[in-house]
């Protein structure tokens, strides 16, 4: 004797089927990914240009990676790793206040 899974009272096949508005959400999600990707790449490229020209190049690159990290996990990992490197380098150049020699 095999058992058939029970259904909740009032549950129908229509209630199990995907919502008819699932397609527009998917389109919006894809559109959001495209917009975030293009914007993030543009900000990163601007940061690379600012490395040569005057401007906060490192900050712009980190901001672009942070923006990409909102949609892409690989970019989030790269961003976190780079932020760690930048933080370490910053503390070597300018140690925290308690470690600074007094003038």
C-alpha positions, 0 to 999 in steps of 0.5 A: 500500500502506497501513501499519497501526500495529503493536501491541506484543506482548500488547496488546489492546483491553481494555488500551487501554480506559479503566480502570473506576475512572475515574469515581470519580476524576473525581467526587473531582476535582470534589468537591475543586474544589468544596470548594477553591472554597467554602473559598477564597471563605469565607476571602477573604470573612473577609479582606474582613470583617477589613479593617473589623474587627480581624484580618489581612485582607490575609493572609486574602485572600492565603491564600484566593487561594492556596488557590483557586490550587491548583485554578484557574490564574486565581486563581494568577495573581491571587495572585502579582500581589497578593503582588508588590504587597503585597511592594512596599508592605511594602518601601516601609513597612519597607525591608530591614535593610541599607537602614534608617538606624541609630539 
